[in-house]
Amino acid sequence: MMDFSFQWLLLGLPLAFALGWLASRLDLRQMKREEQASPKAYFKGLNLLLNEQPDKAIDAFIEAVQADPDTSDLHFALGNLFRRRGEYERAIRVHQHLLARGDLPRAERERAQYALAQDFLKAGLFDRAEAAFAALEGTAFATDARLALLTLYERTRDWPAAIECARRLEQAGAGSFAGRIAHYCCELAVEADARGQAEEAEAELARAREAAPQAARPLILAGQRLARAGRHEQALQTWRELQAVQPAAFSLIADDYARSAVAAHEEAEALAQLAQLYERAPSVDVLQAQDRLTPDAGQRRARMLAHLQQQPSLSAALGLLQERLNTDRPLELRELESLQQAIGTAAKPLQRYRCAACGFEAQRYFWQCPGCQGWDTYPPRRLEDL
């Protein structure tokens, strides 16, 4: 009996070894087939994507995912494609499927969470997007999530949350958000004024100036509030501060400045200030503010002509024509030449043909567009005739 068992053992060992070797070879072949099938479908999808065939690329990626459902990179590629195509529900399902996997590594789980939050944001599901981004706190995507949240709060006009988010970004070393914080405070001030809460509006403007002392908008709003309240002297003082810190933005309230100067009987000083500003940064707005403070029509007309000669524009040409209508003196030759130059300069961009397919503009008509190579894509009319 011992001899019989030993003989069978001697015969069984080689047989077991042979069966094991055969099984391992079959497994290796199967693995190679699967590995070859998955990359082939994946690279096919990439090729279609590069050739701007997103529909076929999606089909190829779906095929790749079905061949290898455990590959997270394929899921990410497919989800991103769905999002780019505007198929947000399908993108959400792909990324939710990834998050439902228990074997997903932590880094991949955080990546899937960030992708899902982006899906919600693009889909307009702001509540779910906010919760998804908030879940990324303390992860490698924390800064990106906060930046996305800041955009979300701006779109929903949740200014207190935007201020808090911007400050947390600054604390995390993501850069300075002082200018944006100042804008958020200004938005709160405008809303407070609309509700009739003047003290709250004034406090928000103070916060805006504290956040960004060099910002133009808080000074502009503060001066306009003072002017509406009839406190023109203080409004002028506020706007002179604006002229010192942000002279380029002064043109936005140049007319308001002139009106307050008239109301405060400070025309001479305001006119001198505007003249200095015009020398540094010529603009039609500052010029028109000067005209409001200049009673002499001849001076206004001469000033407008000088501006028109230096900066030919339709606004300046219109101003000169209006001055001509206010006086009996006809236009002189140099005034007519300046008007011709201004109108010609303004009309030149409109004397073009524009391709209806790609928007390429040209001075002459093309049967084949030089931009997109399309045929008969130019309407036979210039832009000024459309």
C-alpha positions as CSV (number, residue, x, y, z in Angstrom):
1,M,0.0,0.0,0.0
2,M,2.9,2.4,0.8
3,D,4.6,1.4,-2.5
4,F,1.3,2.1,-4.4
5,S,0.8,5.6,-2.8
6,F,4.5,6.5,-3.4
7,Q,4.2,5.5,-7.0
8,W,1.1,7.6,-7.5
9,L,2.9,10.5,-5.8
10,L,5.9,10.2,-8.1
11,L,3.5,10.2,-11.1
12,G,1.3,13.0,-9.8
13,L,4.0,15.6,-9.1
14,P,5.1,16.0,-12.8
15,L,1.5,16.0,-13.8
16,A,0.6,18.8,-11.3
17,F,3.7,20.7,-12.4
18,A,2.7,20.4,-16.1
19,L,-0.9,21.5,-15.4
20,G,0.3,24.5,-13.3
21,W,2.7,25.6,-16.1
22,L,-0.1,25.3,-18.7
23,A,-2.5,27.3,-16.5
24,S,0.1,30.1,-16.0
25,R,0.7,30.3,-19.7
26,L,-3.0,30.6,-20.4
27,D,-3.3,33.4,-17.8
28,L,-0.4,35.2,-19.2
29,R,-1.9,35.1,-22.7
30,Q,-5.2,36.3,-21.4
31,M,-3.5,39.2,-19.6
32,K,-1.5,40.2,-22.7
33,R,-4.7,40.1,-24.8
34,E,-6.5,42.4,-22.2
35,E,-3.5,44.7,-22.0
36,Q,-3.2,45.0,-25.8
37,A,-7.0,45.5,-26.2
38,S,-7.2,48.3,-23.6
39,P,-4.3,50.5,-24.9
40,K,-5.4,50.0,-28.5
41,A,-8.9,51.4,-27.8
42,Y,-7.4,54.1,-25.6
43,F,-4.9,55.3,-28.3
44,K,-7.7,55.1,-30.9
45,G,-9.7,57.5,-28.7
46,L,-6.8,59.9,-28.4
47,N,-6.3,59.8,-32.1
48,L,-9.9,60.6,-32.8
49,L,-9.8,63.4,-30.2
50,L,-6.8,65.0,-31.8
51,N,-8.6,64.8,-35.2
52,E,-11.5,66.7,-33.7
53,Q,-13.9,63.8,-33.7
54,P,-15.2,63.8,-30.1
55,D,-18.2,61.6,-30.8
56,K,-16.1,58.8,-32.1
57,A,-13.5,59.4,-29.4
58,I,-16.2,59.0,-26.7
59,D,-17.2,55.6,-28.3
60,A,-13.6,54.5,-28.3
61,F,-13.1,55.4,-24.6
62,I,-16.3,53.7,-23.6
63,E,-15.0,50.6,-25.4
64,A,-11.7,50.9,-23.5
65,V,-13.5,51.3,-20.1
66,Q,-15.6,48.2,-20.8
67,A,-12.4,46.3,-21.6
68,D,-10.7,47.4,-18.5
69,P,-13.3,48.7,-16.0
70,D,-10.7,49.1,-13.2
71,T,-8.5,51.6,-15.0
72,S,-9.2,55.0,-13.4
73,D,-7.4,57.0,-16.1
74,L,-9.8,55.9,-18.7
75,H,-12.7,56.9,-16.5
76,F,-11.2,60.4,-16.0
77,A,-10.6,60.8,-19.8
78,L,-14.2,59.8,-20.5
79,G,-15.6,62.0,-17.8
80,N,-13.6,65.0,-19.0
81,L,-14.8,64.4,-22.6
82,F,-18.4,64.3,-21.4
83,R,-18.0,67.6,-19.6
84,R,-16.4,69.3,-22.5
85,R,-19.2,68.1,-24.7
86,G,-21.8,69.6,-22.3
87,E,-23.1,66.1,-21.3
88,Y,-22.8,66.9,-17.6
89,E,-25.1,64.2,-16.3
90,R,-23.0,61.5,-18.0
91,A,-19.8,63.1,-16.6
92,I,-21.3,63.1,-13.1
93,R,-22.2,59.4,-13.4
94,V,-18.7,58.5,-14.5
95,H,-17.0,60.3,-11.6
96,Q,-19.6,59.1,-9.1
97,H,-18.9,55.6,-10.3
98,L,-15.2,56.2,-9.6
99,L,-15.9,57.5,-6.1
100,A,-18.0,54.4,-5.3
101,R,-15.1,52.1,-5.8
102,G,-13.7,50.9,-2.6
103,D,-10.2,50.1,-4.0
104,L,-9.6,53.6,-5.3
105,P,-6.3,55.1,-3.9
106,R,-6.6,58.3,-1.9
107,A,-5.0,60.5,-4.6
108,E,-7.3,59.1,-7.3
109,R,-10.3,59.6,-5.0
110,E,-9.4,63.3,-4.4
111,R,-9.0,63.7,-8.1
112,A,-12.4,62.2,-8.8
113,Q,-14.0,64.4,-6.1
114,Y,-12.5,67.5,-7.8
115,A,-13.7,66.3,-11.2
116,L,-17.2,65.7,-9.8
117,A,-17.3,69.2,-8.3
118,Q,-16.4,70.7,-11.7
119,D,-19.2,68.7,-13.2
120,F,-21.7,70.1,-10.8
121,L,-20.4,73.7,-11.4
122,K,-20.6,73.4,-15.1
123,A,-24.1,71.9,-14.8
124,G,-25.3,74.9,-12.7
125,L,-25.9,72.7,-9.6
126,F,-24.2,75.3,-7.4
127,D,-25.3,73.9,-4.0
128,R,-23.9,70.4,-4.9
129,A,-20.8,72.0,-6.4
130,E,-20.2,74.0,-3.2
131,A,-20.5,70.9,-1.1
132,A,-18.2,68.9,-3.4
133,F,-15.5,71.6,-3.4
134,A,-15.8,72.0,0.4
135,A,-15.1,68.3,0.8
136,L,-11.6,68.9,-0.8
137,E,-10.4,70.9,2.2
138,G,-7.1,69.6,3.4
139,T,-6.3,67.8,0.2
140,A,-3.9,68.4,-2.7
141,F,-6.8,70.1,-4.5
142,A,-7.6,72.5,-1.7
143,T,-6.3,75.7,-3.4
144,D,-7.9,74.8,-6.8
145,A,-11.2,74.1,-5.0
146,R,-11.1,77.4,-3.2
147,L,-10.4,79.2,-6.5
148,A,-13.4,77.4,-8.0
149,L,-15.5,78.3,-5.0
150,L,-14.5,82.0,-5.4
151,T,-15.8,81.9,-8.9
152,L,-19.0,80.2,-7.7
153,Y,-19.6,82.8,-5.1
154,E,-19.1,85.6,-7.6
155,R,-21.6,84.0,-10.0
156,T,-24.2,83.6,-7.2
157,R,-23.3,87.1,-5.9
158,D,-22.6,85.7,-2.4
159,W,-20.2,88.5,-1.5
160,P,-19.6,87.7,2.2
161,A,-18.7,84.1,1.3
162,A,-16.5,85.4,-1.5
163,I,-14.7,87.7,0.9
164,E,-14.1,84.9,3.4
165,C,-12.9,82.6,0.6
166,A,-10.5,85.2,-0.8
167,R,-9.0,85.8,2.6
168,R,-8.4,82.1,3.1
169,L,-6.7,81.9,-0.3
170,E,-4.4,84.8,0.8
171,Q,-3.6,83.0,4.0
172,A,-2.8,79.9,2.1
173,G,-0.2,81.8,0.0
174,A,-2.2,81.8,-3.3
175,G,-1.5,85.5,-3.9
176,S,-3.1,88.8,-3.2
177,F,-6.8,89.2,-3.6
178,A,-7.0,92.7,-2.2
179,G,-8.5,94.2,-5.4
180,R,-11.2,91.6,-5.6
181,I,-12.0,91.9,-1.9
182,A,-12.4,95.7,-2.5
183,H,-14.9,95.0,-5.3
184,Y,-16.9,92.6,-3.2
185,C,-17.2,95.2,-0.5
186,C,-18.3,97.7,-3.1
187,E,-21.0,95.3,-4.3
188,L,-22.2,95.0,-0.7
189,A,-22.2,98.8,-0.4
190,V,-24.3,99.2,-3.6
191,E,-26.8,96.6,-2.3
192,A,-27.0,98.4,1.1
193,D,-27.7,101.7,-0.6
194,A,-30.4,100.0,-2.6
195,R,-32.0,98.9,0.7
196,G,-31.7,102.4,2.1
197,Q,-29.0,101.4,4.6
198,A,-26.6,104.3,4.3
199,E,-24.5,103.5,7.4
200,E,-23.9,99.9,6.2
201,A,-23.0,101.1,2.8
202,E,-20.5,103.6,4.2
203,A,-19.0,100.9,6.4
204,E,-18.6,98.6,3.4
205,L,-16.8,101.3,1.4
206,A,-14.5,101.9,4.4
207,R,-13.7,98.1,4.4
208,A,-13.0,98.3,0.6
209,R,-10.6,101.2,1.0
210,E,-8.9,99.4,3.9
211,A,-8.5,96.2,1.7
212,A,-7.1,98.1,-1.3
213,P,-6.1,101.7,-0.6
214,Q,-5.1,102.3,-4.2
215,A,-8.3,100.9,-5.7
216,A,-10.4,103.3,-7.8
217,R,-13.9,102.0,-7.3
218,P,-14.3,102.7,-3.6
219,L,-13.3,106.4,-4.1
220,I,-15.6,106.7,-7.1
221,L,-18.6,105.3,-5.2
222,A,-17.8,107.3,-2.1
223,G,-17.7,110.5,-4.1
224,Q,-21.0,109.7,-5.9
225,R,-22.7,109.0,-2.6
226,L,-21.6,112.3,-1.2
227,A,-22.7,114.2,-4.4
228,R,-26.2,112.5,-4.2
229,A,-26.4,113.7,-0.6
230,G,-25.6,117.3,-1.7
231,R,-22.2,117.2,0.0
232,H,-20.4,118.4,-3.1
233,E,-17.3,119.9,-1.4
234,Q,-16.6,116.5,0.2
235,A,-17.3,114.8,-3.0
236,L,-14.7,117.0,-4.8
237,Q,-12.2,116.2,-2.1
238,T,-12.7,112.5,-2.5
239,W,-12.4,112.7,-6.3
240,R,-9.2,114.7,-6.0
241,E,-7.8,111.9,-4.0
242,L,-8.8,109.6,-6.8
243,Q,-7.0,111.9,-9.2
244,A,-3.8,111.5,-7.2
245,V,-3.9,107.6,-6.8
246,Q,-5.7,106.5,-10.0
247,P,-5.6,109.4,-12.6
248,A,-6.5,107.0,-15.5
249,A,-9.8,106.2,-13.8
250,F,-10.8,109.8,-13.3
251,S,-12.4,110.0,-16.7
252,L,-15.2,107.8,-15.4
253,I,-16.4,110.5,-13.1
254,A,-15.1,113.6,-14.9
255,D,-18.6,114.9,-15.7
256,D,-19.8,114.2,-12.1
257,Y,-16.7,116.2,-10.9
258,A,-17.7,119.1,-13.1
259,R,-21.3,119.1,-11.9
260,S,-20.2,119.0,-8.2
261,A,-17.8,121.9,-8.9
262,V,-20.6,124.0,-10.3
263,A,-22.8,123.2,-7.3
264,A,-20.0,124.0,-4.9
265,H,-19.0,127.2,-6.9
266,E,-15.5,125.9,-7.4
267,E,-15.4,126.1,-11.2
268,A,-12.0,127.8,-11.5
269,E,-10.2,125.3,-9.3
270,A,-11.9,122.4,-10.9
271,L,-11.1,123.7,-14.4
272,A,-7.4,124.0,-13.4
273,Q,-7.4,120.4,-12.0
274,L,-9.1,119.1,-15.2
275,A,-6.6,120.9,-17.4
276,Q,-3.7,119.3,-15.5
277,L,-5.3,115.9,-15.8
278,Y,-5.9,116.3,-19.5
279,E,-2.3,117.1,-20.1
280,R,-1.3,113.9,-18.4
281,A,-4.0,111.7,-19.9
282,P,-6.1,113.2,-22.7
283,S,-9.6,111.9,-23.1
284,V,-12.9,113.1,-24.5
285,D,-14.6,112.7,-21.0
286,V,-12.2,115.1,-19.4
287,L,-12.5,117.4,-22.3
288,Q,-16.2,117.5,-22.1
289,A,-16.0,118.1,-18.3
290,Q,-13.8,121.1,-19.1
291,D,-16.4,122.4,-21.6
292,R,-19.1,122.2,-18.9
293,L,-17.0,124.6,-16.8
294,T,-16.1,126.9,-19.8
295,P,-18.9,129.4,-20.6
296,D,-17.1,130.8,-23.7
297,A,-18.1,129.0,-26.9
298,G,-14.9,130.0,-28.7
299,Q,-12.7,128.5,-26.1
300,R,-14.7,125.3,-26.1
301,R,-14.5,125.1,-29.9
302,A,-10.8,125.8,-30.0
303,R,-10.2,123.1,-27.3
304,M,-12.2,120.5,-29.2
305,L,-10.4,121.3,-32.4
306,A,-7.0,120.8,-30.7
307,H,-8.1,117.5,-29.3
308,L,-9.5,116.4,-32.7
309,Q,-6.2,117.2,-34.4
310,Q,-4.2,115.1,-31.8
311,Q,-6.7,112.3,-31.4
312,P,-9.1,112.0,-34.3
313,S,-12.3,110.2,-33.1
314,L,-16.0,110.3,-33.8
315,S,-16.8,111.6,-30.3
316,A,-14.5,114.5,-30.8
317,A,-15.9,115.1,-34.2
318,L,-19.4,115.1,-32.8
319,G,-18.4,117.6,-30.1
320,L,-17.0,120.0,-32.7
321,L,-20.2,119.7,-34.8
322,Q,-22.3,120.4,-31.7
323,E,-20.2,123.5,-30.9
324,R,-20.7,124.7,-34.5
325,L,-24.5,124.4,-34.0
326,N,-24.2,126.5,-30.8
327,T,-22.5,129.3,-32.7
328,D,-23.1,131.3,-35.9
329,R,-19.5,131.0,-37.0
330,P,-19.1,128.4,-39.9
331,L,-16.5,125.7,-39.8
332,E,-13.0,126.8,-40.9
333,L,-10.9,124.8,-43.4
334,R,-8.7,123.3,-40.7
335,E,-11.8,122.2,-38.7
336,L,-13.2,120.5,-41.8
337,E,-9.9,118.7,-42.5
338,S,-9.8,117.5,-38.9
339,L,-13.4,116.3,-39.2
340,Q,-12.5,114.4,-42.4
341,Q,-9.5,112.8,-40.8
342,A,-11.6,111.7,-37.7
343,I,-14.4,110.3,-39.8
344,G,-12.0,108.5,-42.1
345,T,-10.1,106.9,-39.2
346,A,-13.4,105.8,-37.6
347,A,-14.8,104.4,-40.9
348,K,-11.7,102.4,-41.8
349,P,-12.3,99.4,-39.7
350,L,-15.9,99.2,-41.1
351,Q,-14.6,99.2,-44.7
352,R,-13.8,95.5,-44.5
353,Y,-15.2,92.2,-45.6
354,R,-15.6,89.6,-42.8
355,C,-15.7,85.8,-43.4
356,A,-19.0,84.4,-42.2
357,A,-17.2,81.1,-41.2
358,C,-14.2,82.2,-39.2
359,G,-14.5,86.0,-38.8
360,F,-11.3,86.8,-40.7
361,E,-11.4,90.4,-41.9
362,A,-9.8,91.8,-45.0
363,Q,-9.7,95.1,-46.9
364,R,-10.5,93.4,-50.2
365,Y,-12.9,90.7,-51.2
366,F,-11.7,87.1,-51.3
367,W,-13.5,84.2,-53.0
368,Q,-11.5,81.8,-50.8
369,C,-10.9,82.9,-47.2
370,P,-7.2,83.2,-46.3
371,G,-8.1,82.3,-42.7
372,C,-10.2,79.1,-42.9
373,Q,-9.7,78.3,-46.7
374,G,-13.4,78.2,-47.2
375,W,-15.0,79.1,-50.5
376,D,-17.7,81.8,-50.9
377,T,-17.7,82.5,-47.2
378,Y,-17.4,86.3,-47.6
379,P,-20.7,88.1,-47.8
380,P,-20.4,90.6,-50.8
381,R,-21.0,93.6,-48.5
382,R,-18.7,95.5,-46.3
383,L,-19.2,95.6,-42.6
384,E,-20.6,99.1,-42.7
385,D,-23.3,97.9,-45.1
386,L,-24.5,95.0,-43.0
